[in-house]
Amino acid sequence: MIGVAVPPSQQEAAREFFELWKTPWESCRDGGQYDVLICTGTPPRPASAPLVLAFSGTPTGVDEENRLAVRPCSGGTVLSYAGRRLPIYGAAATFPGSPPGLVAEPATAEAALHARRAGEATVVRIGYDLFEEVRFLLATGQPAGNAGVPTLELHIALVRDLVTRAGLPVVEIPPAPPGQPFIACLTHDIDHPRLRSHGCDHTMFGFLYRATVGSLIAAGRGRLPVRRLARNVAAAARLPFVLLGWARDFWGDFDRYLEIEAGRGSTFFVIATRDDPGQTAAGAAPARRAARYALDQVTPQLQRIVAAGGEVGLHGLDAWRSAEAGRREREQMTRAVAAAGPGVRMHWLYFDGDSPARLEAAGFSYDSTVGYNETVGYRAGTTQAYRPPGATTLLELPLHVMDTALFFPGHLHLGEDEARRRVWAMMDDVSRAGGVLTFNWHDRSIAPERLWGDFYRRLLQELSRRNAWFATAGQAVAWFRKRRQAAVEAVRTAAGAVRVRGRLEGHDALPGLTIRVHSPCVRTPVEPLSTGPAASFVDLPFGHNVETTLTL
């Protein structure tokens, strides 16, 4: 059992941290007996635990007592943990003269972690405040420069690593279904489902330019194959006939995703109101934010999607800033699509710190807005669905990879080979940590002038090769909710075994859960932490209640 001693201001962040890690813990209580004590600042007295993890980016009373040198770092520090970048957004510190270890400041090579033996206990001093970092990541999010780092997952990995290297086992419920390394969530924002609706506006002229001049420039630079250039030029030639209704509207085939995805569930987010740009925090949004389609124009396609096992959610306009507007938009959507789901993603990813509470009050079960317009990566630092600050029941399914962020000029503007390397590296991340990768491929991205369908097919093939579980946004969130409701307990026995009990109520059609038991690393009696390889683990799948004893 882990005991946590933090001030009241950090209790919410601590609770969410342990929902993401999902290992037995409780707030420290008088007389409590713990295997591990985690605190921010000076440990409580007496600290009767075999392992004490003391996090703080500023000097503490314990540092003075132990004559531990502490050097504060400048703001925006990036530490190194096991060879990976670990951005720190609050105060950070290193410990000059301490031996190098798991965490260091790369520029100076100074240790940011100091471990010592204190009688029968191991005390580890870590040079940042864990729960302030968690709060920042979930409330504010990472700047684009650190988008590629799953920072919160690295914090979890570090704490787990410290516990096992101190000679203690770890029992947890990992964030992936049994036998599958991670979840893949395919989503589509329905922004421009009818080119015919855009006669003589900026969208039509943008299409015409990109299909002709832009395509010729891209082909000349080797960024666009000749066959795609030919398709774009042919589409531009058909534009007058499309606008007149004499030729097929090639933007109107977004339900082709059903064929491309071949039974892999996906979620389509639709805008409820035509010709309404919505509001920014300062007033009216730009006119070009308005959708040029009405729900009834796409309802037959949405019904086919639902019948095939897909999901429809709201692509909100003003729900992020008004619960009343959110209820109104949700009701418009559900009147048009009988099986519409309880989820939302804001158009143009508009969001602020009060949005989770407003969306929850509007009746949404989940949101999937937290991501980047300009890049791909982990804005909240996590690969998991989480409860954002200010919400009680709403979960956030973070958005990780968006097609326009990968390929648009002014954003990353990657070629397909570089985009593949970037996204495949994120699959490596989530294969290690578990969790979900959420993708957004827009409605018209498989049509001229974008023609990003080939890349999307290769993406699906790679996700299948890696044995991801494909889930709609609603299914992915329901699975994470199921994991949050599960409980796991672990007791070390005198014989060196671990008695494990898992509890899970209810029945559903979702994949089950796993109890993972990490063996303690071997260390000598005088070593504070093992310097050997990382701990091995054993997995125990469970769908309901389970109780077993493992000898480690």
Backbone torsions as a table, in degrees:
resi	resn	phi	psi	omega
1	MET	NA	137.6	176.2
2	ILE	-100.4	129.9	171.1
3	GLY	-101.3	138.7	-176.0
4	VAL	-121.5	124.7	179.2
5	ALA	-118.0	103.0	-179.4
6	VAL	-137.9	158.5	175.6
7	PRO	-68.5	161.4	-178.7
8	PRO	-53.9	-33.3	-177.6
9	SER	-65.6	-17.1	-178.0
10	GLN	-107.4	0.5	-173.9
11	GLN	-66.2	-38.6	179.0
12	GLU	-63.7	-43.1	178.7
13	ALA	-64.7	-38.2	178.9
14	ALA	-64.8	-42.3	179.3
15	ARG	-61.1	-43.5	-178.4
16	GLU	-69.7	-36.4	176.4
17	PHE	-55.8	-43.4	-177.5
18	PHE	-81.6	-15.8	167.5
19	GLU	-71.2	-33.5	178.7
20	LEU	-77.7	-37.4	177.2
21	TRP	-79.4	-40.5	177.1
22	LYS	59.8	61.9	175.9
23	THR	-130.9	154.0	-176.5
24	PRO	-60.9	133.7	-179.9
25	TRP	-161.3	167.4	170.3
26	GLU	-161.4	160.1	172.1
27	SER	-66.9	139.4	-177.3
28	CYS	-57.4	135.6	175.7
29	ARG	-128.2	155.6	180.0
30	ASP	-59.0	130.8	179.5
31	GLY	81.8	-1.3	-179.9
32	GLY	-68.4	141.6	177.3
33	GLN	-108.0	122.4	-173.5
34	TYR	-128.7	147.8	171.8
35	ASP	-77.9	-35.0	-177.9
36	VAL	-134.8	136.0	173.1
37	LEU	-115.5	122.3	175.8
38	ILE	-110.0	128.5	178.8
39	CYS	-139.1	160.3	171.4
40	THR	-114.9	118.0	-174.6
41	GLY	98.8	-148.2	-177.7
42	THR	-77.3	130.1	179.7
43	PRO	-62.3	146.9	176.2
44	PRO	-66.1	154.2	178.5
45	ARG	-110.3	136.7	-9.6
46	PRO	-79.5	149.8	179.4
47	ALA	-100.8	82.1	-173.7
48	SER	-91.8	76.3	176.9
49	ALA	-143.0	145.1	178.2
50	PRO	-61.7	-23.9	-179.9
51	LEU	-137.3	127.6	175.6
52	VAL	-117.9	124.2	175.6
53	LEU	-109.8	110.4	-176.6
54	ALA	-108.5	110.4	-179.0
55	PHE	-99.9	130.7	170.6
56	SER	-170.3	138.9	176.1
57	GLY	-92.5	2.9	177.8
58	THR	-128.2	159.5	-178.6
59	PRO	-60.5	146.9	179.0
60	THR	-123.2	169.7	177.5
61	GLY	-61.0	-34.4	179.2
62	VAL	-64.8	-34.8	178.2
63	ASP	-61.6	-43.3	178.9
64	GLU	-63.9	-45.8	-178.7
65	GLU	-59.2	-36.5	-176.9
66	ASN	-98.4	8.3	177.7
67	ARG	52.8	43.2	179.0
68	LEU	-91.6	119.3	178.5
69	ALA	-69.5	133.4	-178.2
70	VAL	-127.3	125.5	177.5
71	ARG	-115.7	111.5	176.6
72	PRO	-62.8	143.3	178.0
73	CYS	-100.0	159.3	177.6
74	SER	-69.9	161.0	-178.6
75	GLY	-60.8	151.5	179.5
76	GLY	70.7	36.6	-178.4
77	THR	-69.0	144.6	169.6
78	VAL	-117.4	114.7	176.8
79	LEU	-92.6	174.9	176.3
80	SER	-120.4	126.3	175.3
81	TYR	-122.7	116.8	179.6
82	ALA	50.5	38.8	177.1
83	GLY	84.5	2.4	-180.0
84	ARG	-112.0	147.9	177.5
85	ARG	-68.0	134.4	178.5
86	LEU	-128.3	91.1	-179.6
87	PRO	-64.7	138.8	176.1
88	ILE	-121.7	126.9	-172.1
89	TYR	-101.9	-17.5	175.3
90	GLY	-103.7	-157.5	179.6
91	ALA	-65.0	143.6	178.2
92	ALA	-139.6	159.7	-178.0
93	ALA	-150.8	153.4	171.0
94	THR	-118.0	170.6	-175.2
95	PHE	-124.7	86.7	-177.8
96	PRO	-56.0	137.4	179.8
97	GLY	89.0	-15.3	177.0
98	SER	-75.2	148.0	179.9
99	PRO	-65.2	147.7	178.3
100	PRO	-60.5	146.1	-178.0
101	GLY	-146.2	-147.4	-175.4
102	LEU	-68.9	-32.0	-174.0
103	VAL	-123.9	132.1	-178.2
104	ALA	-148.1	165.6	173.1
105	GLU	-96.4	112.0	-168.5
106	PRO	-59.7	-38.1	-174.1
107	ALA	-64.6	-37.8	-177.9
108	THR	-104.3	-12.3	-175.1
109	ALA	64.6	14.7	177.7
110	GLU	-77.1	143.1	179.6
111	ALA	-68.3	137.7	172.4
112	ALA	-107.5	17.9	179.6
113	LEU	-147.2	130.6	179.5
114	HIS	-127.8	125.7	-179.5
115	ALA	-119.8	141.9	178.5
116	ARG	-148.6	158.2	173.3
117	ARG	-91.4	137.1	177.0
118	ALA	-131.6	87.9	-174.0
119	GLY	69.4	-122.7	178.5
120	GLU	-89.2	-2.9	-174.5
121	ALA	-104.5	157.2	170.3
122	THR	-109.1	127.3	178.1
123	VAL	-114.5	123.6	-179.0
124	VAL	-117.5	124.2	178.3
125	ARG	-102.7	120.6	-178.5
126	ILE	-113.9	133.8	-167.9
127	GLY	-86.4	43.8	169.4
128	TYR	-159.8	166.6	-178.9
129	ASP	-96.8	106.2	-173.3
130	LEU	-55.4	-49.6	-171.0
131	PHE	-80.2	-22.5	169.5
132	GLU	-68.2	-35.9	176.3
133	GLU	-65.3	-43.5	178.4
134	VAL	-60.9	-44.7	-179.3
135	ARG	-62.4	-42.5	179.1
136	PHE	-62.8	-46.0	-176.8
137	LEU	-61.7	-42.9	-176.0
138	LEU	-80.7	-25.6	-177.9
139	ALA	-94.8	-39.9	-174.4
140	THR	-108.5	-48.1	179.5
141	GLY	92.7	163.1	-175.2
142	GLN	-81.7	147.3	170.7
143	PRO	-67.2	160.3	-175.5
144	ALA	-58.8	-29.3	-179.2
145	GLY	-62.6	-23.6	178.5
146	ASN	-110.5	17.6	-174.1
147	ALA	-58.4	-32.2	-174.5
148	GLY	-80.3	4.4	-177.1
149	VAL	-108.3	119.6	174.6
150	PRO	-78.7	70.8	-165.2
151	THR	-60.3	-43.7	-177.7
152	LEU	-65.6	-37.3	177.1
153	GLU	-65.1	-32.7	176.6
154	LEU	-68.9	-35.8	175.2
155	HIS	-61.2	-43.5	177.8
156	ILE	-61.7	-46.3	-178.8
157	ALA	-61.1	-39.1	-179.7
158	LEU	-64.6	-47.5	-179.2
159	VAL	-62.4	-44.1	176.6
160	ARG	-58.4	-44.3	-179.1
161	ASP	-60.8	-43.7	-179.4
162	LEU	-64.3	-38.7	-179.1
163	VAL	-66.1	-48.3	-177.8
164	THR	-69.2	-34.7	178.8
165	ARG	-71.2	-18.8	174.0
166	ALA	-84.9	3.7	175.7
167	GLY	90.4	21.8	-179.1
168	LEU	-118.7	146.9	176.3
169	PRO	-77.8	162.1	174.6
170	VAL	-128.5	132.1	176.1
171	VAL	-118.2	130.1	-176.1
172	GLU	-151.5	167.2	170.4
173	ILE	-109.1	104.9	-175.7
174	PRO	-69.2	156.4	-175.5
175	PRO	-87.3	55.5	176.2
176	ALA	-156.1	146.8	178.3
177	PRO	-65.6	157.3	179.2
178	PRO	-57.3	131.4	175.8
179	GLY	79.0	0.0	179.7
180	GLN	-129.8	132.2	-171.0
181	PRO	-73.8	-25.2	-178.5
182	PHE	-165.7	175.9	-179.9
183	ILE	-108.5	139.2	173.2
184	ALA	-112.9	125.7	-178.4
185	CYS	-117.3	112.5	-178.5
186	LEU	-96.0	125.5	-180.0
187	THR	-133.8	159.8	-178.0
188	HIS	-142.5	122.2	173.5
189	ASP	-86.3	127.0	-179.5
190	ILE	-94.9	93.7	-176.8
191	ASP	-104.2	-40.4	-173.3
192	HIS	-138.1	69.0	-175.7
193	PRO	-80.0	-4.4	-178.0
194	ARG	-142.0	106.3	174.9
195	LEU	-62.1	-30.7	-178.2
196	ARG	-61.8	-22.9	179.7
197	SER	-79.0	-3.9	-171.9
198	HIS	-114.0	37.5	178.6
199	GLY	-60.4	121.5	172.8
200	CYS	58.7	33.5	172.2
201	ASP	-114.9	-178.8	-174.3
202	HIS	-63.2	-32.3	-179.9
203	THR	-66.4	-42.9	179.8
204	MET	-65.5	-45.8	-178.9
205	PHE	-67.4	-33.9	175.0
206	GLY	-62.9	-43.3	176.4
207	PHE	-59.1	-47.9	-176.1
208	LEU	-60.8	-42.5	179.5
209	TYR	-65.5	-48.1	-175.9
210	ARG	-68.3	-31.5	-179.7
211	ALA	-74.5	-20.8	-177.0
212	THR	-114.3	-81.7	-176.1
213	VAL	-60.8	-48.1	-178.7
214	GLY	-61.6	-39.9	179.5
215	SER	-67.9	-39.2	177.6
216	LEU	-63.2	-42.4	178.3
217	ILE	-63.5	-45.7	-178.9
218	ALA	-63.2	-39.7	178.6
219	ALA	-66.4	-39.1	178.7
220	GLY	-64.7	-27.7	178.3
221	ARG	-91.7	4.6	178.6
222	GLY	78.5	14.2	-177.8
223	ARG	-95.5	-9.6	-177.3
224	LEU	-134.7	120.6	178.4
225	PRO	-61.2	153.2	-176.8
226	VAL	-60.9	-36.7	-178.2
227	ARG	-65.4	-34.3	177.2
228	ARG	-74.3	-36.0	173.9
229	LEU	-57.1	-45.6	-178.9
230	ALA	-63.2	-40.4	179.1
231	ARG	-63.9	-40.6	-179.0
232	ASN	-67.9	-43.8	179.4
233	VAL	-63.6	-40.1	178.1
234	ALA	-64.8	-38.0	177.9
235	ALA	-65.6	-40.5	177.7
236	ALA	-62.3	-37.4	179.4
237	ALA	-66.6	-29.3	-179.6
238	ARG	-84.4	-6.8	-173.4
239	LEU	-54.4	-47.7	-179.7
240	PRO	-58.2	-37.2	-179.1
241	PHE	-72.4	-32.7	175.3
242	VAL	-65.4	-44.9	-177.9
243	LEU	-65.5	-31.6	178.8
244	LEU	-82.7	-7.5	-177.8
245	GLY	82.6	14.1	-177.8
246	TRP	-93.9	-12.0	179.6
247	ALA	-133.0	157.6	-178.8
248	ARG	-62.7	137.1	177.8
249	ASP	-81.4	104.2	-173.0
250	PHE	-73.2	-10.1	171.0
251	TRP	-82.4	-10.1	-173.8
252	GLY	-88.1	9.3	-174.6
253	ASP	-105.3	35.6	-175.5
254	PHE	-66.1	-19.6	177.1
255	ASP	-74.6	0.3	169.0
256	ARG	-61.2	-18.4	176.8
257	TYR	-58.6	-29.6	178.0
258	LEU	-60.7	-40.4	178.4
259	GLU	-70.2	-43.7	-177.6
260	ILE	-65.0	-40.4	-175.3
261	GLU	-80.8	-17.6	169.9
262	ALA	50.2	53.8	175.4
263	GLY	89.9	-5.2	174.8
264	ARG	-78.1	121.6	-175.7
265	GLY	-62.3	144.4	177.5
266	SER	-146.3	167.8	-174.6
267	THR	-124.2	134.2	-179.1
268	PHE	-115.4	122.7	-179.5
269	PHE	-100.2	121.5	-174.8
270	VAL	-114.8	147.2	177.9
271	ILE	-86.4	134.9	-172.6
272	ALA	-86.3	-23.1	-171.3
273	THR	-125.1	130.3	179.5
274	ARG	-83.6	146.6	172.4
275	ASP	58.9	31.5	178.7
276	ASP	-125.1	110.2	-179.3
277	PRO	-76.6	-12.9	-176.8
278	GLY	76.9	-166.0	-174.0
279	GLN	-122.9	148.9	164.9
280	THR	-96.1	180.0	176.5
281	ALA	-65.8	-22.4	-176.0
282	ALA	-103.4	-3.1	-177.8
283	GLY	146.1	-152.2	-176.2
284	ALA	-64.4	139.0	175.3
285	ALA	-75.7	162.6	177.1
286	PRO	-56.4	143.2	-177.2
287	ALA	-58.6	-31.1	-177.6
288	ARG	-70.3	-8.3	175.5
289	ARG	-74.1	-18.4	-176.3
290	ALA	-68.2	141.6	174.6
291	ALA	-83.2	144.4	-178.6
292	ARG	-105.3	26.6	177.6
293	TYR	-133.0	155.8	174.5
294	ALA	-104.4	152.0	-176.7
295	LEU	-57.5	-37.8	-176.4
296	ASP	-66.2	-20.1	178.6
297	GLN	-73.3	-21.9	-178.5
298	VAL	-116.1	1.1	-177.3
299	THR	-57.5	-43.3	179.1
300	PRO	-58.4	-40.5	178.5
301	GLN	-67.2	-40.3	179.2
302	LEU	-64.4	-37.0	178.1
303	GLN	-66.3	-37.1	175.9
304	ARG	-64.4	-38.6	179.3
305	ILE	-63.2	-46.1	179.5
306	VAL	-63.5	-42.6	-179.7
307	ALA	-63.2	-28.1	-179.7
308	ALA	-87.5	5.3	178.6
309	GLY	98.3	5.6	176.8
310	GLY	-84.4	-177.4	-176.1
311	GLU	-133.9	148.2	175.6
312	VAL	-119.3	130.3	175.3
313	GLY	-126.4	177.2	-177.6
314	LEU	-90.9	132.9	168.3
315	HIS	-97.8	92.6	-165.9
316	GLY	-75.0	151.7	175.2
317	LEU	-101.6	-59.2	-177.0
318	ASP	-116.6	4.5	-178.7
319	ALA	-60.4	-28.2	-178.7
320	TRP	-66.4	-24.2	-175.7
321	ARG	-114.7	-3.5	-177.4
322	SER	-154.7	120.4	176.3
323	ALA	-63.5	-36.4	179.3
324	GLU	-63.3	-44.1	177.2
325	ALA	-64.1	-37.4	178.6
326	GLY	-63.6	-42.2	177.1
327	ARG	-63.2	-41.1	-178.8
328	ARG	-64.8	-44.6	179.4
329	GLU	-66.3	-39.1	179.6
330	ARG	-64.6	-41.0	179.5
331	GLU	-66.0	-39.1	176.4
332	GLN	-60.7	-41.4	-179.1
333	MET	-67.0	-46.0	-175.7
334	THR	-70.4	-25.6	174.0
335	ARG	-67.8	-33.3	-177.5
336	ALA	-84.8	-34.5	-176.0
337	VAL	-124.5	106.5	-171.1
338	ALA	-59.9	-34.5	-175.4
339	ALA	-103.5	28.7	-179.3
340	ALA	-61.6	140.7	-178.5
341	GLY	-84.4	174.6	-174.3
342	PRO	-92.1	24.5	-174.9
343	GLY	-111.6	164.8	-176.9
344	VAL	-145.7	147.1	165.0
345	ARG	-135.5	130.3	-176.7
346	MET	-75.7	137.5	175.3
347	HIS	-62.9	134.6	-176.0
348	TRP	62.2	13.7	178.0
349	LEU	59.1	35.1	174.7
350	TYR	-65.2	136.7	-174.7
351	PHE	-170.4	151.1	169.2
352	ASP	-147.8	-177.5	-174.3
353	GLY	-64.2	-22.7	179.3
354	ASP	-92.1	-7.1	-175.5
355	SER	-60.4	-42.1	-178.7
356	PRO	-56.8	-43.9	-179.9
357	ALA	-65.8	-38.9	179.9
358	ARG	-67.2	-42.7	179.9
359	LEU	-65.9	-38.4	175.8
360	GLU	-63.2	-44.4	178.9
361	ALA	-64.0	-27.8	178.7
362	ALA	-78.4	-6.0	175.1
363	GLY	101.1	12.9	179.2
364	PHE	-87.4	143.6	178.4
365	SER	-88.8	-31.7	179.0
366	TYR	-147.0	158.5	173.1
367	ASP	-124.4	151.5	177.0
368	SER	-138.2	51.7	-176.5
369	THR	-102.0	-28.0	-169.4
370	VAL	-71.4	104.3	179.8
371	GLY	-170.4	-166.2	-177.7
372	TYR	-114.7	141.7	166.9
373	ASN	-79.9	-33.4	-167.6
374	GLU	-98.1	-11.9	-177.9
375	THR	-152.2	-178.4	175.4
376	VAL	-117.3	153.7	179.1
377	GLY	144.3	-157.1	-168.2
378	TYR	-112.9	86.6	-177.4
379	ARG	-61.1	-42.5	178.0
380	ALA	-89.5	5.0	177.2
381	GLY	76.5	7.6	-173.0
382	THR	-130.7	154.2	173.9
383	THR	-99.3	10.5	-173.9
384	GLN	-117.2	155.3	167.0
385	ALA	-70.2	138.5	-174.7
386	TYR	-141.1	163.9	175.6
387	ARG	-91.8	113.5	-177.1
388	PRO	-73.5	152.7	176.4
389	PRO	-54.8	136.1	-179.4
390	GLY	97.4	-15.5	179.6
391	ALA	-98.9	155.3	175.9
392	THR	-109.8	-45.1	-178.3
393	THR	-118.8	-25.8	-177.8
394	LEU	-66.0	137.1	173.7
395	LEU	-110.5	149.4	177.9
396	GLU	-103.5	120.4	172.6
397	LEU	-96.5	100.5	-172.0
398	PRO	-65.4	146.5	177.0
399	LEU	-93.1	125.7	-173.5
400	HIS	-108.8	-41.7	-173.2
401	VAL	-131.5	120.6	176.8
402	MET	-121.2	136.1	-175.4
403	ASP	-58.5	-45.0	-177.5
404	THR	-65.0	-33.1	176.7
405	ALA	-65.1	-36.8	179.5
406	LEU	-69.2	-43.8	-163.0
407	PHE	-112.6	-19.1	-174.7
408	PHE	-70.1	138.4	164.6
409	PRO	-58.8	140.9	-176.5
410	GLY	91.4	-17.9	171.3
411	HIS	-109.0	-134.6	-179.7
412	LEU	-71.8	-33.8	178.0
413	HIS	51.4	52.2	-177.1
414	LEU	-87.6	150.7	163.9
415	GLY	-74.9	166.8	-174.1
416	GLU	-66.1	-33.3	179.1
417	ASP	-66.0	-44.7	179.4
418	GLU	-68.6	-37.3	176.5
419	ALA	-61.9	-40.7	178.2
420	ARG	-61.3	-44.6	179.5
421	ARG	-61.8	-40.8	-178.3
422	ARG	-65.3	-47.0	-176.0
423	VAL	-74.4	-38.1	178.9
424	TRP	-64.3	-33.9	175.8
425	ALA	-63.9	-35.3	176.3
426	MET	-68.0	-34.9	174.2
427	MET	-63.1	-36.0	175.2
428	ASP	-61.5	-43.6	179.0
429	ASP	-57.2	-50.4	-173.8
430	VAL	-75.4	-22.8	172.9
431	SER	-67.3	-33.8	177.7
432	ARG	-76.6	-45.8	-170.6
433	ALA	-92.2	-18.6	-169.1
434	GLY	79.1	-176.8	-179.9
435	GLY	105.1	-150.8	-173.0
436	VAL	-135.3	145.1	164.8
437	LEU	-110.2	123.7	-179.4
438	THR	-105.4	125.4	-177.4
439	PHE	-111.8	146.5	174.1
440	ASN	-127.4	109.4	175.6
441	TRP	-113.0	112.5	-172.2
442	HIS	-64.8	162.4	-175.0
443	ASP	-55.6	-44.7	-172.6
444	ARG	-92.1	6.4	-173.4
445	SER	-73.5	-12.6	175.1
446	ILE	-97.8	2.4	-177.6
447	ALA	-109.4	166.7	170.6
448	PRO	-60.6	142.4	8.8
449	GLU	-97.0	-0.4	-177.5
450	ARG	-76.7	-54.1	178.2
451	LEU	55.5	48.7	178.8
452	TRP	-96.8	18.1	-178.0
453	GLY	-69.2	-36.8	-179.8
454	ASP	-63.0	-42.7	178.5
455	PHE	-63.5	-40.0	-179.3
456	TYR	-63.6	-39.6	177.7
457	ARG	-63.1	-42.9	178.0
458	ARG	-64.6	-35.7	176.7
459	LEU	-61.1	-46.8	179.8
460	LEU	-63.3	-39.8	178.4
461	GLN	-62.0	-40.7	-179.4
462	GLU	-69.6	-40.3	176.5
463	LEU	-61.3	-40.2	177.2
464	SER	-66.6	-41.0	179.1
465	ARG	-60.3	-34.3	179.5
466	ARG	-85.1	3.5	174.3
467	ASN	64.9	38.8	175.1
468	ALA	-70.9	150.8	170.4
469	TRP	-86.8	117.3	178.4
470	PHE	-84.1	124.0	-177.4
471	ALA	-136.3	146.4	167.6
472	THR	-65.4	165.8	178.4
473	ALA	-58.4	-42.9	179.6
474	GLY	-63.5	-40.4	178.4
475	GLN	-66.7	-42.2	179.2
476	ALA	-61.4	-45.3	179.6
477	VAL	-64.7	-40.8	178.9
478	ALA	-61.9	-37.0	178.2
479	TRP	-66.4	-44.4	177.3
480	PHE	-64.3	-35.3	177.3
481	ARG	-64.9	-40.7	176.5
482	LYS	-60.1	-43.8	178.5
483	ARG	-63.0	-38.8	179.3
484	ARG	-64.9	-32.2	-178.2
485	GLN	-80.4	-17.4	179.6
486	ALA	-73.4	159.4	178.0
487	ALA	-132.0	144.4	177.1
488	VAL	-133.2	138.2	177.7
489	GLU	-127.3	150.8	179.0
490	ALA	-147.4	135.1	178.6
491	VAL	-131.5	127.5	174.8
492	ARG	-79.0	134.1	178.9
493	THR	-96.4	165.2	-179.1
494	ALA	-64.2	-24.7	-178.2
495	ALA	-83.4	4.4	178.9
496	GLY	86.8	9.4	177.3
497	ALA	-95.7	173.5	177.0
498	VAL	-125.6	124.8	174.8
499	ARG	-93.6	121.1	-172.2
500	VAL	-116.6	135.4	175.6
501	ARG	-132.6	128.7	175.4
502	GLY	-118.0	138.5	-179.7
503	ARG	-127.1	131.4	179.4
504	LEU	-147.2	116.5	-177.6
505	GLU	-92.5	155.3	172.9
506	GLY	86.7	170.1	-179.1
507	HIS	-132.0	141.3	176.1
508	ASP	-156.4	175.7	-178.7
509	ALA	-93.7	6.6	-178.3
510	LEU	-78.2	158.2	173.3
511	PRO	-57.7	154.8	-179.5
512	GLY	-77.3	-164.1	-178.5
513	LEU	-120.0	175.5	179.4
514	THR	-133.2	138.6	166.6
515	ILE	-99.5	124.7	-179.2
516	ARG	-111.4	129.1	179.5
517	VAL	-115.6	114.5	177.5
518	HIS	-90.0	126.8	177.0
519	SER	-72.8	147.8	175.8
520	PRO	-68.6	145.4	174.5
521	CYS	-73.4	150.2	179.0
522	VAL	-82.4	133.2	176.6
523	ARG	-141.7	160.0	177.4
524	THR	-79.5	160.4	-178.6
525	PRO	-59.0	-26.5	-176.9
526	VAL	-93.9	-12.1	-179.4
527	GLU	-79.4	128.7	173.6
528	PRO	-65.6	-40.1	-178.5
529	LEU	-136.4	146.0	174.1
530	SER	-69.4	143.5	175.4
531	THR	-108.4	10.5	-179.3
532	GLY	-81.0	-166.3	-179.9
533	PRO	-65.6	162.8	179.0
534	ALA	-63.8	161.5	-175.4
535	ALA	-68.0	148.0	170.2
536	SER	-87.1	167.4	-178.9
537	PHE	-145.3	163.4	176.0
538	VAL	-124.6	137.3	179.3
539	ASP	-106.4	138.1	177.5
540	LEU	-124.8	99.1	177.9
541	PRO	-63.8	141.3	173.4
542	PHE	-147.8	140.4	179.4
543	GLY	-108.1	-21.9	177.7
544	HIS	-136.8	-120.2	-178.8
545	ASN	-96.7	143.1	-179.9
546	VAL	-145.5	145.3	175.3
547	GLU	-144.8	129.3	-177.9
548	THR	-156.0	164.6	176.4
549	THR	-122.8	130.2	-178.9
550	LEU	-116.6	135.1	173.2
551	THR	-93.3	123.2	-174.6
552	LEU	-99.1	NA	NA
